Amino acid sequence: MLALSAAKWSLPVLEAIEEGTVRFNALQRRVEGISHRLLIVTLRRLAEEGLLERLEYEEAVLHVEYHLTSAGRDLLATAHQFCAWTSRNPR
């Protein structure tokens, strides 16, 4: 899990989902610089680790949404606390 949370795109993707449920295309627009394929791989890994949930809706056009699990919210809160600590302790 630690290796996953340290991966380059994991935290930016989790932060992009932080405010609530997000569709894939909106998520791709929120995370600047990530490729379509890399976003798919990152989302799959985060879901496998239980940090987010993938919701699939089969309507006229299939659409997929993502939202954080409690573990994902906990990890993100810890990451924010760590960032705040590094700001207070710049050495």
C-alpha positions in Angstrom: 0.0 0.0 0.0 2.8 2.4 0.8 4.4 1.9 -2.7 1.0 2.7 -4.2 0.4 5.8 -2.2 3.9 7.0 -3.2 3.3 6.4 -6.9 3.4 9.7 -8.9 -0.3 9.9 -9.8 -2.0 8.2 -6.8 -2.3 11.3 -4.6 -3.3 13.7 -7.5 -6.0 11.3 -8.5 -7.3 10.8 -4.9 -7.3 14.6 -4.5 -9.3 15.0 -7.7 -12.0 12.7 -6.3 -11.9 14.2 -2.8 -14.9 16.4 -3.2 -17.3 13.6 -4.2 -18.3 11.2 -7.0 -16.5 12.0 -10.3 -17.0 10.6 -13.8 -13.9 9.3 -15.7 -13.8 12.1 -18.2 -14.2 14.8 -15.6 -11.5 13.1 -13.6 -9.1 13.1 -16.6 -9.7 16.9 -17.0 -9.0 17.5 -13.3 -5.6 15.6 -13.3 -3.5 17.6 -15.7 -0.8 15.8 -17.5 -2.0 12.2 -17.0 -2.5 10.1 -20.0 -5.8 8.2 -20.6 -4.1 4.8 -20.1 -2.1 5.8 -17.0 -5.3 7.2 -15.4 -7.0 3.8 -16.1 -4.1 1.9 -14.6 -3.9 4.2 -11.5 -7.7 4.0 -10.9 -7.6 0.2 -11.2 -4.8 0.0 -8.6 -6.4 2.4 -6.2 -9.7 0.4 -6.5 -7.8 -2.9 -5.9 -6.2 -1.4 -2.8 -9.6 -0.3 -1.5 -8.9 3.4 -1.7 -11.7 4.2 -4.1 -14.8 2.5 -5.5 -15.7 2.2 -9.1 -19.4 2.5 -10.0 -20.5 1.3 -13.4 -23.8 2.3 -14.9 -25.1 0.5 -17.9 -27.5 2.8 -19.6 -27.8 3.8 -23.3 -24.2 4.8 -23.0 -22.0 3.1 -20.3 -20.6 5.6 -17.8 -18.3 5.0 -14.9 -18.0 7.0 -11.7 -15.5 6.9 -8.9 -15.6 7.9 -5.2 -13.3 7.6 -2.2 -13.7 4.9 0.3 -13.1 5.6 4.0 -9.6 4.2 3.6 -9.0 6.6 0.7 -10.3 9.6 2.8 -8.0 8.5 5.6 -5.0 8.3 3.4 -5.7 11.6 1.8 -6.1 13.3 5.3 -2.8 11.8 6.4 -1.1 13.1 3.2 -2.5 16.6 3.9 -1.2 16.4 7.5 2.2 15.4 6.2 2.3 18.3 3.7 1.4 20.7 6.5 4.1 19.2 8.7 6.7 19.7 6.0 5.6 23.3 5.5 6.1 23.9 9.3 9.5 22.1 9.3 11.2 23.1 6.1 14.7 21.7 7.0 
